[in-house]
Structures are given as structure tokens and as C-alpha cells.
Amino acid sequence: MKKALVITYNPNHDFAGTELYAEKVINILKSKKWDVTEFSLNVRNETPKSKSSHKLIFPNKKVTERIGLRNLHFLKKAKRQLDEFKKNNKFDLIINNLGDGFKWEFIPENELLIQHFNIEKYEYGTVSDSRFVNVLTRFFYRLIGFGNYLLMHHSVVFFNDENNEYANKFYKKKFNSIENIDLSALSKSQINKNKKSNNPKKIVYIGRLDNRQKNIKFLVKVAKCLNTEIDVYGNGPGKKILKRKKNINYCGFAKKDKIFDIYSKHLASIIVSRFEGEPFAAIESLSSSTPVIIRNTFLNASVLLSNNNGLLLDKKLSAKKCAHSINSYIENANLDNDSKNAKELAIKKFADDVFEEKWKKILDRF
């Protein structure tokens, strides 16, 4: 029996697209009869909700996603333990699903890095619209042992051809990419079953309420100048920014089994993040036949709108000008046509069937 090691952040795989990706890969490995070991940094200090059918290993020291010198020290210790674990155990394939940050000391040739962020973020540590802040962040990352480990890996699973080509050009290096694999939300049959509500009136945002990445303050400024309202679902420190703001309805946390129904009842979803990789929220929206409005701050923004299925906002536009563009889009675009195009793109590019088929091709190589 072939043995695989999957490196993850959290053992329950229920936090954002990164961890849902890990869950799908582990299930595919099991379906192919691989012996799976998961090394989870467990940054949220979770107790697994159910007994795992595969080996689950944690670092000796607990770590947390709250950034601080003590926690980063624990993360560095966890990284060293993981390096030792990889050296002392033989695996046919190692899948690194962390997608961020560490400068690893030991990277075997059979280790695949999964891309989860925009290419520039690996190099520049982009966390802000301010170039000065980003330079300081990059310096701090290097100081504490973080680094651009994209370059250190022999093999990378990029989201798509566009990211692969851009990385080769950006780093002047030819990466070994067996398959380029976009994220996925539903199977083709499930996407086809989703019904779009008649004559929806509002825009929706579903996601983490984190101003550092998700740019919630900018979203509030955009909403202020809209001719419609934004229903906001999610949790996080940015929740307090939403209180008593014009055209903003805070609707609480969206339960996992209700998300596609929520998207289908809105005319479009919106993403104004400072940086992203391939936002899972956009793929959920497309899978619900709901067009997406995206601020063009990351490479995959244009990829996600490659089928006339939404609106791409220039990243240099002010919040007021973004709102004017959105108002014009809602008033003048053929939203029914954009909705059909969204479903078409989801089936072709972002379906579970496509994800699974490509990962099985990778596993056949090992």
C-alpha cells in the first residue's frame, strides 16, 4: 500500500477553501487505497469532531493563528518537528497544503506544494495597500524564519495555467507542475440542480470579516454609494465595522448547508479583498449561478470572470467609483445571461468531478 503524508493547518477541515481542499484530497487518496497520515499544525487548537480513519499527528507544542512572537516561536518549533518527521518516515508522496510562509529546511523531491495564495504574496508578503507596510512585513517575515518557499519546492500544484505561466515568468524558473488544479465546490450534477431565485434585488458578501485581507472598510464605503443593499454573512473582528452602516445588512454567520441557497437569492456576490489566491466564496457563488463582482487585486480575479459572468473592478478605482460601476452593471447588464454563464464556467472549470479527475492523474504518477 502506498503511503501519503498530508500537511494541514486544522484537523477538522472546515475553515475556508484551504482546509476544504485538504479534506477533498484526503478523501481521494483513501478512495485510491492509499495509507494516509495527516500532520496538522492545529493552529486553532481544535479537538477533532469525529474519529479519523487515518493517522493524525500534531506537534508537541500547541500553536495558534493569533500572530505574536510567542506563537511564532511555537510555529517554528512545529516546523522543526515536521521536518524531523519527514526525514524519519518514508512516504511515496507528501502533499503540503499550508500554502503560506515557512522556509523549510527539508523538502523531499516527492513533496508537492499546493498554491493557495497569489504569486506576489509569496514574494512580497502583501498584507496592505501600503507599499511601506509590505516592505516592513517582508523584513519581519525573513527575520522570524518565514520565507518564499514557493521557490524552494521541486513541484507545485498551481490553480491553473495562468498562474503556472505567471510564476515561471515572475521567478524566471520552470516549475514542475504535473497538473494545474482549480478549487471546487460542488459536483456537476449538484451545480445543475441549483435553482436561481426570480428577480433578486440585493448583492451578497459571504466570508471572513477580516479587514486586513478582506478589506471590509472598503466594502462599507462601496455600499454607501450603491443603489441597492449588501447582505453580509460571516464572523470576525471586522463585524464591528458594519454596525449601522448605509446599505449594509449584517445577517450573522452563514451555515454551511445554507450557503448555496443564500447565493442563489442574490443578484450578485462581491469580493473587494486586498489579496486572494482563488477565493472559495467566488467559486461557491458561480456554482449557485450567481455572477461575481471582483476588485482586480489578484491574478485569478480575471480567471474567475472569464466567461462574461460578472464585473471586474479596476483596483485603482475609489470606493465611490467602484459603486458607480456596480450601479451601472446592475442597471444595464443582462444578469440572466451572466447567471447562465456563471453556471457554465462552474461546471467546466470548478466542479468536484474536474478536481477529482486531475488529482487521480497526479496520484497515478507516484
C-alpha positions as CSV (number, residue, x, y, z in Angstrom):
1,M,0.0,0.0,0.0
2,K,1.3,3.4,-1.0
3,K,1.8,5.9,1.8
4,A,1.0,9.6,1.7
5,L,1.6,12.5,4.2
6,V,-0.8,15.5,4.0
7,I,0.3,18.6,5.9
8,T,-2.6,20.8,7.1
9,Y,-3.5,23.7,9.3
10,N,-6.6,22.3,11.1
11,P,-7.8,18.7,11.7
12,N,-11.5,19.4,11.0
13,H,-11.0,20.8,7.5
14,D,-13.9,23.2,7.9
15,F,-12.2,26.6,7.8
16,A,-12.1,28.3,4.4
17,G,-11.1,26.9,1.0
18,T,-7.6,25.8,2.1
19,E,-8.9,23.2,4.5
20,L,-11.8,22.1,2.4
21,Y,-9.2,21.4,-0.3
22,A,-7.2,19.2,2.2
23,E,-10.4,17.2,3.0
24,K,-11.1,16.5,-0.6
25,V,-7.5,15.4,-1.4
26,I,-7.5,13.1,1.7
27,N,-10.8,11.5,0.5
28,I,-9.4,11.0,-3.0
29,L,-6.3,9.3,-1.5
30,K,-8.4,7.0,0.6
31,S,-10.6,6.1,-2.5
32,K,-7.4,5.1,-4.2
33,K,-6.5,2.9,-1.2
34,W,-3.5,5.0,0.0
35,D,-2.4,4.8,3.6
36,V,-2.8,8.4,4.7
37,T,-1.0,10.2,7.5
38,E,-2.0,13.8,8.3
39,F,0.3,16.2,10.2
40,S,-1.8,19.1,11.4
41,L,-0.3,22.2,12.9
42,N,-3.7,22.7,14.5
43,V,-3.5,26.5,14.6
44,R,-7.0,26.7,16.1
45,N,-6.3,24.2,18.9
46,E,-9.2,22.0,17.9
47,T,-10.2,18.6,19.1
48,P,-11.3,16.5,16.1
49,K,-15.1,16.4,15.9
50,S,-15.1,12.8,14.8
51,K,-12.7,9.9,14.9
52,S,-10.3,10.0,12.0
53,S,-10.0,6.9,9.7
54,H,-6.4,7.9,9.1
55,K,-3.4,8.6,11.3
56,L,-3.5,12.2,12.7
57,I,-0.4,13.8,14.2
58,F,0.0,17.1,16.0
59,P,3.2,19.0,17.0
60,N,4.2,18.7,20.7
61,K,3.6,22.4,21.3
62,K,0.2,24.0,20.7
63,V,0.1,26.8,18.2
64,T,-2.5,29.5,17.5
65,E,-3.3,31.6,14.4
66,R,-3.1,34.8,16.5
67,I,0.2,36.4,15.4
68,G,2.6,37.2,18.2
69,L,6.3,36.4,19.0
70,R,5.4,33.6,21.4
71,N,3.0,31.9,18.9
72,L,5.5,32.3,16.0
73,H,8.1,30.7,18.2
74,F,5.7,27.7,18.6
75,L,5.1,27.7,14.9
76,K,8.9,27.5,14.3
77,K,9.1,24.6,16.7
78,A,6.2,22.8,15.0
79,K,8.0,23.4,11.6
80,R,11.2,21.7,13.0
81,Q,9.2,18.8,14.3
82,L,7.6,18.4,10.9
83,D,11.0,18.5,9.2
84,E,12.2,15.7,11.5
85,F,9.1,13.7,10.9
86,K,9.6,13.9,7.2
87,K,13.2,12.8,7.5
88,N,12.5,9.9,9.8
89,N,9.5,8.4,7.9
90,K,9.3,7.2,4.3
91,F,6.3,8.4,2.2
92,D,5.6,7.8,-1.5
93,L,4.0,11.3,-1.7
94,I,4.0,14.4,0.6
95,I,1.2,17.0,-0.1
96,N,2.0,20.3,1.6
97,N,-1.4,22.1,1.9
98,L,-0.3,25.0,4.0
99,G,0.2,27.4,1.1
100,D,2.0,30.0,3.2
101,G,5.0,31.1,4.9
102,F,7.6,28.7,6.2
103,K,11.2,28.5,5.0
104,W,11.6,24.7,5.2
105,E,14.9,23.0,5.9
106,F,14.0,19.7,4.3
107,I,11.9,19.4,1.1
108,P,12.0,15.9,-0.5
109,E,11.7,15.6,-4.2
110,N,8.3,13.8,-3.8
111,E,6.7,16.8,-2.0
112,L,4.0,18.8,-3.8
113,L,3.2,22.3,-2.7
114,I,-0.4,23.4,-3.2
115,Q,-0.8,27.0,-4.3
116,H,-3.2,28.8,-2.1
117,F,-2.2,32.5,-2.5
118,N,-1.5,35.0,-5.2
119,I,2.0,34.6,-6.7
120,E,3.2,38.0,-5.5
121,K,2.2,37.3,-1.9
122,Y,4.8,34.5,-1.7
123,E,7.5,37.0,-2.6
124,Y,6.3,40.3,-1.1
125,G,4.2,39.3,2.0
126,T,1.4,41.5,0.7
127,V,-0.9,42.4,3.7
128,S,-1.7,46.1,3.0
129,D,-2.4,48.7,0.3
130,S,0.7,50.5,1.7
131,R,4.0,49.6,0.0
132,F,5.9,50.7,3.1
133,V,3.9,48.3,5.3
134,N,4.5,45.5,2.9
135,V,8.3,46.1,2.9
136,L,8.3,46.0,6.7
137,T,6.2,42.8,6.7
138,R,8.5,41.1,4.3
139,F,11.5,42.1,6.5
140,F,9.7,40.8,9.6
141,Y,8.9,37.5,7.9
142,R,12.5,37.0,6.9
143,L,13.7,37.9,10.5
144,I,11.5,35.2,12.1
145,G,12.2,32.4,9.6
146,F,9.3,32.8,7.2
147,G,10.2,33.0,3.6
148,N,9.3,32.5,0.0
149,Y,9.2,28.7,0.0
150,L,7.4,28.5,-3.4
151,L,10.9,28.8,-5.0
152,M,12.2,26.0,-2.7
153,H,9.9,23.3,-3.9
154,H,10.6,21.0,-6.8
155,S,6.9,20.6,-7.7
156,V,3.9,22.9,-7.3
157,V,0.2,22.3,-8.0
158,F,-0.9,25.7,-9.3
159,F,-4.5,26.7,-9.6
160,N,-4.4,27.0,-13.4
161,D,-2.3,27.5,-16.5
162,E,-2.4,31.3,-16.0
163,N,-0.8,31.0,-12.5
164,N,1.8,28.5,-13.7
165,E,2.9,30.7,-16.6
166,Y,3.0,33.8,-14.4
167,A,5.1,32.1,-11.8
168,N,7.6,30.8,-14.4
169,K,7.9,34.4,-15.7
170,F,7.9,36.1,-12.4
171,Y,10.6,33.9,-10.9
172,K,12.5,33.1,-14.1
173,K,12.2,29.4,-13.2
174,K,10.5,26.5,-14.8
175,F,8.4,24.8,-12.1
176,N,7.5,21.1,-12.3
177,S,3.7,21.1,-12.5
178,I,2.1,17.7,-13.1
179,E,-1.4,19.2,-13.1
180,N,-2.9,22.7,-12.5
181,I,-6.0,22.3,-10.4
182,D,-8.6,25.0,-9.5
183,L,-10.6,24.8,-6.3
184,S,-14.1,23.2,-6.5
185,A,-17.3,23.5,-4.5
186,L,-19.9,21.0,-5.9
187,S,-20.2,18.2,-8.4
188,K,-21.6,18.9,-11.9
189,S,-24.9,17.3,-11.1
190,Q,-25.2,19.4,-7.9
191,I,-24.4,22.6,-9.8
192,N,-27.1,21.8,-12.4
193,K,-29.7,21.2,-9.6
194,N,-29.1,24.7,-8.1
195,K,-32.1,27.0,-8.9
196,K,-31.6,30.7,-9.2
197,S,-34.3,32.8,-7.5
198,N,-36.5,35.0,-9.7
199,N,-35.7,38.8,-9.7
200,P,-33.2,39.0,-6.8
201,K,-32.7,42.6,-5.6
202,K,-29.5,42.6,-3.4
203,I,-25.8,41.9,-3.5
204,V,-24.3,39.4,-1.0
205,Y,-20.9,39.0,0.7
206,I,-20.1,35.7,2.5
207,G,-16.8,35.3,4.1
208,R,-14.4,36.1,6.9
209,L,-14.9,39.6,8.3
210,D,-11.2,40.5,8.4
211,N,-10.3,44.0,7.3
212,R,-6.6,43.1,6.8
213,Q,-7.3,40.8,3.9
214,K,-11.0,41.1,3.1
215,N,-11.0,44.9,3.1
216,I,-14.3,45.3,5.0
217,K,-13.9,49.1,5.4
218,F,-13.7,49.4,1.6
219,L,-16.8,47.3,1.3
220,V,-18.7,49.6,3.6
221,K,-17.6,52.6,1.6
222,V,-18.7,51.0,-1.6
223,A,-22.1,50.1,-0.1
224,K,-22.7,53.7,1.0
225,C,-22.9,54.8,-2.7
226,L,-24.9,51.9,-4.1
227,N,-28.5,51.9,-5.4
228,T,-29.1,48.6,-3.7
229,E,-28.0,46.8,-0.4
230,I,-25.4,44.3,0.5
231,D,-26.3,41.4,2.8
232,V,-23.2,40.5,4.7
233,Y,-22.7,37.0,6.3
234,G,-19.6,36.0,8.3
235,N,-17.7,36.4,11.5
236,G,-14.5,38.1,12.6
237,P,-13.0,41.3,14.0
238,G,-14.4,43.4,11.1
239,K,-18.0,42.7,12.3
240,K,-18.0,45.9,14.4
241,I,-17.2,48.0,11.3
242,L,-20.6,47.0,9.8
243,K,-22.8,48.4,12.6
244,R,-25.4,51.0,11.4
245,K,-23.8,51.5,8.0
246,K,-25.8,52.6,5.0
247,N,-26.9,49.8,2.6
248,I,-25.3,47.1,4.8
249,N,-27.4,44.3,6.4
250,Y,-25.4,42.1,8.7
251,C,-27.1,38.7,8.6
252,G,-24.9,36.7,11.0
253,F,-22.9,33.6,10.2
254,A,-24.0,31.5,7.2
255,K,-24.4,27.8,7.9
256,K,-22.5,25.6,5.5
257,D,-25.7,23.8,4.3
258,K,-27.4,27.2,3.6
259,I,-24.6,28.9,1.6
260,F,-25.6,28.0,-1.9
261,D,-29.2,28.8,-1.2
262,I,-28.2,32.3,0.1
263,Y,-26.1,33.0,-3.1
264,S,-29.0,31.9,-5.3
265,K,-31.3,34.5,-3.8
266,H,-29.0,37.4,-4.7
267,L,-28.3,39.2,-8.0
268,A,-24.5,39.0,-7.5
269,S,-21.8,38.4,-4.9
270,I,-18.9,40.8,-4.2
271,I,-15.2,40.4,-3.3
272,V,-13.0,43.5,-2.7
273,S,-10.1,41.8,-0.9
274,R,-6.6,43.3,-0.8
275,F,-5.2,39.9,-1.9
276,E,-6.5,36.4,-2.6
277,G,-5.4,33.2,-4.1
278,E,-8.5,31.7,-5.6
279,P,-11.3,32.8,-3.3
280,F,-13.6,29.9,-2.4
281,A,-16.5,32.3,-2.0
282,A,-16.3,33.2,-5.7
283,I,-16.5,29.5,-6.7
284,E,-19.5,28.9,-4.4
285,S,-21.2,31.9,-6.0
286,L,-20.5,30.6,-9.5
287,S,-21.8,27.2,-8.5
288,S,-25.0,28.8,-7.4
289,S,-25.4,30.5,-10.8
290,T,-24.7,33.9,-9.2
291,P,-22.4,36.4,-11.0
292,V,-19.5,37.8,-9.1
293,I,-18.2,41.4,-8.7
294,I,-14.5,41.3,-8.0
295,R,-11.9,44.0,-7.4
296,N,-8.9,43.2,-9.6
297,T,-6.3,42.9,-6.9
298,F,-5.1,39.3,-7.6
299,L,-4.3,37.3,-10.7
300,N,-7.3,34.9,-10.5
301,A,-9.8,37.8,-10.5
302,S,-9.9,37.8,-14.3
303,V,-9.8,34.0,-14.5
304,L,-12.9,33.8,-12.3
305,L,-14.7,36.2,-14.7
306,S,-13.5,34.7,-18.0
307,N,-17.0,33.8,-19.2
308,N,-18.8,37.1,-19.1
309,N,-20.2,36.1,-15.7
310,G,-19.7,39.2,-13.6
311,L,-17.9,42.5,-13.2
312,L,-14.2,43.2,-12.8
313,L,-13.4,46.4,-10.9
314,D,-10.1,48.2,-11.5
315,K,-8.1,48.1,-8.3
316,K,-7.2,51.8,-8.7
317,L,-10.8,52.9,-8.5
318,S,-12.0,54.6,-5.4
319,A,-14.9,53.1,-3.4
320,K,-17.3,55.7,-4.9
321,K,-16.2,54.9,-8.5
322,C,-16.5,51.2,-7.8
323,A,-20.1,51.8,-6.5
324,H,-20.9,53.7,-9.7
325,S,-19.6,50.9,-11.9
326,I,-21.7,48.4,-9.9
327,N,-24.8,50.5,-10.2
328,S,-24.3,50.7,-14.0
329,Y,-23.7,46.9,-14.2
330,I,-26.9,46.2,-12.3
331,E,-28.9,48.6,-14.4
332,N,-27.5,47.7,-17.8
333,A,-26.1,44.2,-17.8
334,N,-28.0,41.1,-18.8
335,L,-27.9,39.5,-15.4
336,D,-29.9,36.4,-16.5
337,N,-27.2,35.8,-19.2
338,D,-24.4,36.3,-16.7
339,S,-26.1,33.9,-14.4
340,K,-26.2,31.2,-17.1
341,N,-22.5,31.9,-17.9
342,A,-21.6,31.6,-14.2
343,K,-23.1,28.1,-14.0
344,E,-21.4,27.1,-17.3
345,L,-18.0,28.2,-16.0
346,A,-18.5,26.4,-12.7
347,I,-19.4,23.1,-14.5
348,K,-16.4,23.4,-16.9
349,K,-13.7,24.6,-14.5
350,F,-14.7,24.5,-10.8
351,A,-16.6,21.2,-10.4
352,D,-15.7,18.4,-8.0
353,D,-15.6,16.0,-10.9
354,V,-12.8,18.0,-12.6
355,F,-10.9,18.4,-9.3
356,E,-11.1,14.6,-8.6
357,E,-10.1,13.6,-12.1
358,K,-7.0,15.8,-12.1
359,W,-5.9,14.6,-8.6
360,K,-6.2,11.0,-9.7
361,K,-3.9,11.7,-12.6
362,I,-1.3,13.1,-10.1
363,L,-1.6,10.0,-7.8
364,D,-1.1,7.7,-10.8
365,R,2.4,9.3,-11.2
366,F,3.6,8.1,-7.8
